[in-house]
Amino acid sequence: MRQIGESLICPACLGDASAPAVAGLEERAERQEQRDTAKRLEQAGVPAKFAESTFENWNPTTERSTRMAKVMGKYVQEFATSRRKRDGFIFTGAPGTGKTHIACAMVSGLARGGFISRYLSVPTFTRAVKASYGRPGQTDLLLRSVIDSDFLVMDEIDLHGSSDVDYTILYDIINSRYERSGAPVLVISNRPVDRLIVDLDGRIVSRILGAQPPIIFDWPSQREVRLSQRRFSLEGRPT
């Protein structure tokens, strides 16, 4: 027994009596975390086609693609510290090699881990920003939503547009995140690196990559592999 004020209390009895209340609090906290996670996933903007993309259902075709996925998975798991180790990533390679799958797996994994992560298609986002002109506060709200996120994926950067306004939007986002530090950007392109550097300008590329090299997805296209398998299945023989 313990003296608490004027009363003698049995600690074990007190623990038993409070157990349901503690369990209730834990259950409510778990439900709230589930709601928060669902909200982060919704705000992440991952396309429906890639909503279920994970590192576990990634199907690597080469040893190098297997190693790349492991490195990206570890980066996500250790994001609290790894976000400070490099400014960002550039994924380049032919269509169908899994660039968007891995990028969306990173976005979703970070959202489930409690971070604010965002996926955006550059041409779609640029149109939204232009459409917000003349609506007080809307342009800044759109830009802040991506600039202030913990992790940002910018897909289809090849289609950023050719006007000064298009380039300014792109530069403002990347430069603002670069100046923050610890706010990595991952951009996705189908173009070779040398052409991408000319297209985007060296300033943007250097702010994305820092001193790190781009990641080149130079293994066979998953789409071509699936198409070949489908042809084999339909015809009963290799094509």
N, C-alpha and C positions, 0 to 999 in steps of 0.2 A: 504494500500500500504506500501511496505517496500523499503528503500533505500539500494540498493546493488551496490556498486561502483558508477557510474554516472547515473544508471538507477533506476526508480521506478518500482517495481515488485509487482504484486498481488499474494500473496501466494496461494490462492485458484486456480487461473488460472494456476499457475505453477504446482500445484499438479495435476490438470486435464490433463495438457499437458504431464506430465511425467508418468501418469498412464499406458498407453500402454507399455512403456519401462519397467516399474517395473513389470507389468504382464508378459512380455516376459522373463525377468530375472528369475522370479519365476517359469515359465513353464520350462525353460531350466534347472534350478536347480533340478526340480522334475524329469525330464527325466534323468538327470545325476545320481540322487539317485537311480532311477529304474535300470539303467545300472549297477551301483555299487553293488546293492543288487543281481541282477542276477549273476554277476561275483562271489560274495561271496558264493552264493548258489551252483554254479557250482564247485568252488574250494573246497567246503565242502566235496564233495565226497560221499554224501548220496546215497545208492543204489537206482536204479529206483523203485524197489518194495516198498520202504519206502519214496519216494519223497513227497508223499502227507500226510505223517503221521503227525498228529497234536494232541494237547491235546483235541481239540474239537471232533475229530472223534475217540478218544480212547473209547473203550467200556468196562468199569470196570465191573467185575463180583461179587465183594465183597465190603463191606464198607472200608476195608483196602486198596484195590487197588484204590478206589476212592480217599481216603485221600492221598495216595502216589502221584497220578497224580497231585493233587492240590498243594502239597508241591513242586514238581518238576517244575510246571508251575510258581509258585511264585519265585522260585530260578532263573528261566530264566528272568522273568520280572525285578527282582532286581539284575541282574548279576553284575552291576557296583560295588555294595557293597558286595553282597553275595559271590562273587568269593574269597574274603579274609577270609571268615568265616570257610571254610573247604578245605582240600587239594584235595579231590576227592570223588568218589563213586565206590562201587562195586555192580553191579546188578547180583544176582545169582538166579537160579531157573530152572525149567524144560523147555524144548523147548515149544514155543507157548504161553507163559504167558505174552508176551508183552514187554520184555526187550528191544529189538531192536526198537520197535515202539516208546517207550518213549524216548530212547536215541536219535533217529533221529528227533523226535519232538523238543528236546532240541537243537540239532545242527542247524536245520532249523530256529527255533525261534530266536536263537542268531545271525545267519547270517542276518536275516531280521532286527534285532535290531542294526546292524552296527558292530558286532563283528566278528572276524575271528575264525570260528569254523571248526573242522575237524572230519570226521568219517573215520576210517580205519579198515580193516580186518587184524589182526596181521600176519597170514601166507602169505597173498598176499603182504603186505608191506615188510615183511622180505625178500621175494623172490626178490622184486624190489631193495632193498638195496644191496643184494648180487650180482645182475646182474649189478649194477652200479660200482662195484669194477674194478679198472683199467681205469675208465673214469674220468679224472681229474675234480674235483669239483662237480661231480654228486652225490656222496654219501653224502657229506655235505649238498648239496642243498635239497636232499630228507629229511634228518634228521631235518634240520632247519625248513622245511615247517611244520612239526608237533610239534617240540619243541617250536617254537615261536608263535604258534596259541594261541588264548585266551582260547579256550576250546577244549579238545580232547577226542574223544570216541575211545576206542580200543576194537573192537569186536573179538570174537573167540580167546580170550587170552589163552584158553585151548590148542590151536593148535600152540603154539609159537615155537615149535621145541625143539629138545633135545641137540643140539650141543652148545659148548661154544659161538660160534658166535651168534647164535639165542638169547641166554640169554643176551649176552653183548648188543645187539641192543635194547632189551626190557628194560634192566636196564638203559642204557644211556638216553633213552627217558624219562622214569619216573623220574629218579634221576635229570636230567637237569631241568625238569619242577618243581620238588619239591624245588630245590634250588632257582628258580626264585621267588616263592611265588606268589599267585594270578593267577596261571596257572593250574586249576583243571583238573584232568584226571578221566574219567569214563570208567571202564572196565566191560566187560560183560562175564559171564561164566555160563555154565550149571552145573558145579560141585558144590558140597556142600562146604561151607566155609572152613571147616577143611581140606579137601583135597586140596583146592585151595592154602591155606597157605603153605602146604607141597610142592606143585608143584612149586609155584612161589618163595618161600622163604620169610621169615618174613620181610626182609628188604624192598622188593618191596611192600608187602601188607601194611606195616606201612607208607610208603611214599605216597601211594595212599589214605589211609583212615585217617591218623593221629589218632585222638582219637575217630573218629566216627565209628559206627557199619555199616556193610554192609546192603544193602536193599535186602531182600529175597522175591522173587516173588513166594509165596507159594499158590496162588489161582489156580483154575482150568485152564487148557490150553484152550485158545481160539480156537485152531485148533480142539480139541476134542469136544468142545461145538458146533462148526459149523458142524462137521462131524455128531454128534448126531442129530442136527436139520435137516440135509440133509437126514439122514436115515428115520427120522420121516416123512418128506415130501414125500419121495419116497414110503414108505411102508404104510403110513396112520395110523401108530400106533407107540407108543414108542418102543425102542429096549431094 
